[in-house]
Amino acid sequence: LPRHGRTDSLTAQVAFVACFARGLRSVAGRRRPLQIRSSAARSASTGPEAPARQLGTVFSLRMHELAREALLERFRQDVGAAGVLLFAGGGDALRHDTDHEDVFRQESTFHYLFGVREPGYLGAIDVESGSATLFAPRLPPEYALWMGKIKDPDQIREHYGVAEVVYTDEIQAWFERAAPKKVYVQRGKNSDSGNEVAPADFDGMRDRYDVDQEALHAVVYESRARKNEEELRLLRYVNRVSSDAHIAMMRQARPGIMEYQLESTFAYSCYFNGGCRLLSYTPIAGSGPNSAVLHYGHAGAPNERRLE
C-alpha cells in the first residue's frame, strides 16, 4: 500500500484483465458455476488462514486503539508531549442537486484512528493521557423514523471503544474544560492525489487556542504506513476475499458474456462471501483491446464489451 495514499483497510483493491481469446477459451473449458462454500469447506480447501464467512470475526476495535497508540508514540517523539490532536470525519453529501445520498465512506485517517462509520463526527486525542473523545452530531428525533434507533453517547462510547462521547454542539464547552496548551489539526496534501486534507475546526477555535496545522500531517502518514498486527490480520482477510472474487470471475469468463457481468460477479463475491460492502476501485474487467487501458471501467467506458 502506498505510504501517503489509499489505505482503506476494510475494502478490497480490485483489478481484473481478460486478455486473449485463447486464454478465455481455456478458462471456459474448465468453467464451473459460482459456488458459495461453507466456512468449513473453505477452511478445508484453502487452509487455516482462509477468511471466515463474516467480517465481524476478524474485525476488532483493538485495531484502532493500536493505531492511536502508534500515532501518539511517534507524535511525542517528533513533536511534543502536550496538547490535543483534533481530527474531522467525513460529511454526508448529496448527489449534485438531488436528495440522493450515496453510501457513506469515512475519511481514511478518521476511520484509521476511530473506526467511526457515520458522517459528521470529530475526534480528539489527548497527547499526554492518550484518552480519545468522539464528538457526535445530535440527531433530530425524526431521524429514528427514517434511519433507525438513535444511539445515546454512552452507547456510542461503548460501540467505538473510546473514553468519552459528547455532542458536537458541546465541543466548545469540552475544550474549555480541557484547556489544552495547543490544538494540533491535520493539514497537508495526499501525495497520490494531490488533494488537501481538510483540517478540523469549530467556531472560535482559532481565536481561543494556539492552533498548529503543520506538525501533524507527516506524523499521521508515517504512522499509517506501519501496520499493527490487527491491521495485518484484516488485510490478509480482505486480500483473500479479493483473491476468491478474482477466481469467481475467471470461472465465469467465457465468450459471449459481457464485461459488466464479470464486474458484478466480483462485487457480489466480495459482499456475499466476505461481507465487504465497499470496493476500493471500480473493477477493471477489460477484455481484448480494453485490457490495455489502465483505468478502463470508468463511466465513459463501463465494462460494456462482449467477450470473444
C-alpha positions as CSV (number, residue, x, y, z in Angstrom):
1,L,0.0,0.0,0.0
2,P,1.3,3.5,-0.8
3,R,2.7,5.4,2.2
4,H,0.7,8.6,1.7
5,G,-2.2,7.3,-0.3
6,R,-5.1,4.9,-0.2
7,T,-5.0,2.8,2.9
8,D,-8.7,1.9,3.4
9,S,-8.4,-1.2,5.4
10,L,-11.9,-2.6,5.1
11,T,-12.1,-2.7,1.3
12,A,-10.7,-4.9,-1.4
13,Q,-8.4,-3.5,-4.1
14,V,-9.6,-4.9,-7.4
15,A,-8.2,-5.3,-10.9
16,F,-9.1,-8.0,-13.5
17,V,-7.9,-8.3,-17.1
18,A,-9.2,-10.9,-19.5
19,C,-6.6,-10.6,-22.2
20,F,-6.8,-13.1,-25.0
21,A,-9.5,-15.2,-26.6
22,R,-7.2,-18.3,-26.2
23,G,-7.0,-17.7,-22.5
24,L,-10.7,-17.2,-22.3
25,R,-11.3,-20.4,-24.1
26,S,-9.0,-22.3,-21.8
27,V,-10.8,-20.9,-18.8
28,A,-14.2,-21.6,-20.4
29,G,-13.2,-25.1,-21.0
30,R,-13.0,-25.8,-17.3
31,R,-15.5,-23.2,-16.0
32,R,-17.9,-24.0,-13.2
33,P,-20.8,-22.0,-11.8
34,L,-20.1,-19.6,-9.0
35,Q,-20.4,-21.5,-5.7
36,I,-20.9,-20.3,-2.2
37,R,-18.9,-22.5,0.0
38,S,-19.4,-23.1,3.7
39,S,-16.8,-21.9,6.1
40,A,-15.8,-25.5,6.8
41,A,-15.3,-26.3,3.1
42,R,-13.4,-23.0,2.7
43,S,-11.1,-23.9,5.5
44,A,-10.5,-27.4,4.2
45,S,-9.8,-26.2,0.7
46,T,-7.7,-23.1,1.4
47,G,-6.0,-23.7,4.7
48,P,-6.3,-22.3,8.2
49,E,-5.8,-18.6,7.2
50,A,-8.8,-18.6,4.9
51,P,-11.3,-15.9,5.8
52,A,-14.3,-16.6,7.9
53,R,-17.7,-16.1,6.3
54,Q,-18.4,-13.0,8.4
55,L,-16.2,-9.9,8.6
56,G,-17.0,-9.5,12.3
57,T,-14.9,-12.5,13.1
58,V,-11.7,-10.7,12.1
59,F,-12.6,-7.1,13.0
60,S,-11.5,-5.7,16.3
61,L,-11.7,-2.3,18.0
62,R,-8.2,-3.0,19.2
63,M,-7.0,-2.2,15.7
64,H,-8.0,1.5,16.1
65,E,-6.7,1.6,19.7
66,L,-3.3,0.4,18.5
67,A,-3.4,2.9,15.7
68,R,-3.9,5.7,18.2
69,E,-1.1,4.4,20.4
70,A,1.3,4.3,17.5
71,L,0.4,7.8,16.4
72,L,0.9,9.2,19.9
73,E,4.2,7.4,20.3
74,R,5.6,9.0,17.1
75,F,4.0,12.4,17.8
76,R,5.5,12.6,21.3
77,Q,8.9,11.7,19.9
78,D,8.8,14.0,16.9
79,V,6.7,17.0,18.1
80,G,5.8,17.1,21.8
81,A,4.0,15.6,24.8
82,A,1.2,18.1,25.4
83,G,-1.9,19.3,23.7
84,V,-4.9,17.8,21.9
85,L,-5.0,16.3,18.4
86,L,-8.2,17.1,16.7
87,F,-9.5,15.3,13.6
88,A,-12.5,15.8,11.3
89,G,-14.5,12.9,10.0
90,G,-16.2,13.0,6.6
91,G,-19.5,14.7,5.9
92,D,-22.6,13.3,4.2
93,A,-23.0,14.7,0.7
94,L,-26.0,14.6,-1.7
95,R,-25.5,13.8,-5.3
96,H,-25.5,17.1,-7.2
97,D,-28.9,18.8,-6.7
98,T,-30.8,15.7,-5.8
99,D,-31.8,14.2,-2.5
100,H,-29.9,11.0,-3.2
101,E,-27.3,10.0,-0.6
102,D,-24.6,7.7,-1.7
103,V,-23.3,5.0,0.7
104,F,-21.1,7.0,3.1
105,R,-17.4,6.3,3.2
106,Q,-15.5,7.7,6.1
107,E,-12.4,9.9,5.7
108,S,-9.5,7.5,5.7
109,T,-7.4,8.8,8.6
110,F,-10.5,9.3,10.8
111,H,-11.5,5.7,10.1
112,Y,-7.9,4.5,10.9
113,L,-7.9,6.2,14.3
114,F,-11.5,5.8,15.4
115,G,-13.4,3.3,13.2
116,V,-16.5,5.5,13.0
117,R,-18.8,4.6,10.2
118,E,-21.2,7.6,10.3
119,P,-20.8,11.1,9.0
120,G,-20.5,14.3,10.9
121,Y,-18.1,13.3,13.7
122,L,-15.0,14.9,15.1
123,G,-12.4,13.1,17.3
124,A,-9.8,14.3,19.8
125,I,-6.8,12.5,21.3
126,D,-5.2,13.9,24.4
127,V,-1.4,13.7,23.8
128,E,-0.4,13.3,27.4
129,S,-3.0,10.8,28.6
130,G,-3.9,9.1,25.3
131,S,-7.6,9.5,26.0
132,A,-9.8,9.5,22.9
133,T,-13.0,11.5,22.7
134,L,-15.6,11.5,19.9
135,F,-17.9,14.4,19.1
136,A,-21.1,13.0,17.6
137,P,-23.8,15.0,15.8
138,R,-27.0,15.5,17.8
139,L,-29.6,13.9,15.6
140,P,-33.2,15.1,15.4
141,P,-36.0,12.8,16.7
142,E,-37.3,12.2,13.2
143,Y,-34.0,10.5,12.3
144,A,-35.3,7.4,14.1
145,L,-38.2,7.1,11.8
146,W,-36.1,7.0,8.6
147,M,-32.8,5.6,9.7
148,G,-33.4,3.6,12.9
149,K,-32.7,3.9,16.6
150,I,-30.6,6.8,17.7
151,K,-27.7,5.8,20.0
152,D,-27.0,7.9,23.0
153,P,-23.4,9.0,23.9
154,D,-22.9,6.0,26.3
155,Q,-23.9,3.6,23.5
156,I,-21.6,5.3,21.0
157,R,-18.8,5.2,23.5
158,E,-19.1,1.5,24.1
159,H,-19.6,0.8,20.4
160,Y,-16.4,2.6,19.3
161,G,-14.3,1.9,22.4
162,V,-13.4,5.4,23.3
163,A,-13.1,7.1,26.7
164,E,-15.8,9.7,26.1
165,V,-18.5,10.9,23.7
166,V,-20.1,14.3,23.7
167,Y,-22.3,16.0,21.1
168,T,-20.7,18.3,18.5
169,D,-22.7,21.3,19.8
170,E,-20.9,20.8,23.2
171,I,-17.4,20.9,21.7
172,Q,-16.6,24.4,22.8
173,A,-17.5,23.6,26.4
174,W,-15.4,20.4,26.3
175,F,-12.4,22.4,25.1
176,E,-12.9,25.0,27.8
177,R,-12.8,22.2,30.4
178,A,-9.8,20.5,28.8
179,A,-7.9,23.8,28.3
180,P,-5.2,22.4,26.0
181,K,-1.9,24.2,25.7
182,K,-2.1,23.7,21.9
183,V,-4.5,22.2,19.4
184,Y,-3.0,20.2,16.5
185,V,-5.0,19.7,13.4
186,Q,-4.1,17.9,10.2
187,R,-3.5,19.9,7.0
188,G,-1.4,18.8,4.1
189,K,-1.5,17.1,0.7
190,N,-2.1,13.5,-0.2
191,S,0.9,12.6,-2.3
192,D,-1.1,10.3,-4.6
193,S,-4.0,12.6,-5.4
194,G,-2.5,16.0,-4.7
195,N,-5.7,16.8,-2.7
196,E,-5.6,18.7,0.5
197,V,-6.7,17.2,3.8
198,A,-9.4,19.5,5.3
199,P,-8.3,20.4,8.9
200,A,-10.8,20.1,11.8
201,D,-12.3,23.2,13.0
202,F,-15.1,24.6,15.2
203,D,-16.5,28.1,16.0
204,G,-14.0,30.1,18.0
205,M,-11.2,27.5,17.9
206,R,-8.6,29.7,16.2
207,D,-9.5,32.7,18.3
208,R,-9.2,31.0,21.7
209,Y,-6.5,28.4,21.2
210,D,-3.0,28.1,19.9
211,V,-3.6,26.0,16.7
212,D,-0.9,24.2,14.8
213,Q,-1.8,22.8,11.4
214,E,1.7,21.9,10.2
215,A,3.2,19.3,12.5
216,L,0.5,16.6,12.5
217,H,0.2,15.6,8.8
218,A,3.5,13.9,8.3
219,V,3.3,12.1,11.6
220,V,-0.1,10.7,10.7
221,Y,1.0,9.3,7.4
222,E,4.2,7.8,8.8
223,S,2.1,6.1,11.4
224,R,-0.4,4.8,8.8
225,A,2.4,3.3,6.7
226,R,3.3,0.9,9.5
227,K,0.6,-1.7,10.1
228,N,-0.2,-3.2,13.5
229,E,-1.0,-6.9,14.0
230,E,-4.8,-6.3,13.8
231,E,-4.4,-4.3,10.6
232,L,-2.3,-7.1,9.1
233,R,-4.9,-9.7,10.1
234,L,-7.7,-7.6,8.4
235,L,-5.6,-7.0,5.3
236,R,-5.0,-10.8,4.9
237,Y,-8.7,-11.3,5.2
238,V,-9.7,-8.7,2.5
239,N,-6.9,-9.9,0.2
240,R,-8.3,-13.5,0.5
241,V,-11.8,-12.2,-0.2
242,S,-10.5,-10.3,-3.2
243,S,-8.5,-13.3,-4.5
244,D,-11.6,-15.5,-4.2
245,A,-13.5,-12.9,-6.1
246,H,-10.9,-13.0,-8.9
247,I,-11.2,-16.7,-9.1
248,A,-15.0,-16.4,-9.3
249,M,-14.6,-14.1,-12.2
250,M,-12.3,-16.4,-14.0
251,R,-14.7,-19.3,-13.6
252,Q,-17.5,-17.2,-15.1
253,A,-15.4,-15.9,-18.0
254,R,-16.3,-17.3,-21.4
255,P,-17.0,-15.9,-24.9
256,G,-20.4,-14.3,-25.3
257,I,-20.8,-12.7,-21.8
258,M,-20.4,-9.0,-21.1
259,E,-17.6,-7.5,-19.1
260,Y,-20.1,-5.9,-16.7
261,Q,-21.2,-9.4,-15.8
262,L,-17.7,-10.1,-14.6
263,E,-17.7,-6.8,-12.7
264,S,-20.9,-7.8,-11.0
265,T,-19.5,-11.2,-10.2
266,F,-16.6,-9.6,-8.4
267,A,-18.7,-7.2,-6.4
268,Y,-21.2,-10.0,-5.5
269,S,-18.4,-12.3,-4.3
270,C,-16.8,-9.7,-2.1
271,Y,-20.0,-8.7,-0.4
272,F,-21.9,-12.1,-0.2
273,N,-18.9,-14.2,0.7
274,G,-16.7,-11.7,2.5
275,G,-19.1,-9.0,3.9
276,C,-17.1,-6.3,2.1
277,R,-19.7,-3.8,1.0
278,L,-17.3,-1.2,-0.4
279,L,-14.6,-1.7,-3.0
280,S,-11.5,0.4,-3.3
281,Y,-12.0,1.0,-7.0
282,T,-14.4,0.2,-9.8
283,P,-13.4,-3.3,-11.1
284,I,-11.4,-3.2,-14.4
285,A,-13.0,-6.1,-16.3
286,G,-11.3,-5.3,-19.6
287,S,-11.2,-8.0,-22.4
288,G,-9.4,-7.9,-25.7
289,P,-8.1,-4.4,-26.5
290,N,-9.7,-3.0,-23.4
291,S,-7.2,-4.9,-21.3
292,A,-4.5,-2.3,-22.4
293,V,-6.5,0.6,-20.9
294,L,-5.1,1.2,-17.4
295,H,-8.3,2.7,-15.9
296,Y,-10.9,1.0,-18.1
297,G,-14.3,0.5,-16.5
298,H,-15.0,4.2,-15.8
299,A,-18.2,6.0,-16.5
300,G,-17.3,6.6,-20.2
301,A,-16.3,3.0,-20.8
302,P,-18.3,1.0,-18.3
303,N,-17.1,-2.6,-18.8
304,E,-19.5,-2.9,-21.7
305,R,-17.7,-5.1,-24.3
306,R,-18.8,-8.6,-25.1
307,L,-16.1,-11.2,-24.6
308,E,-14.9,-13.1,-27.7
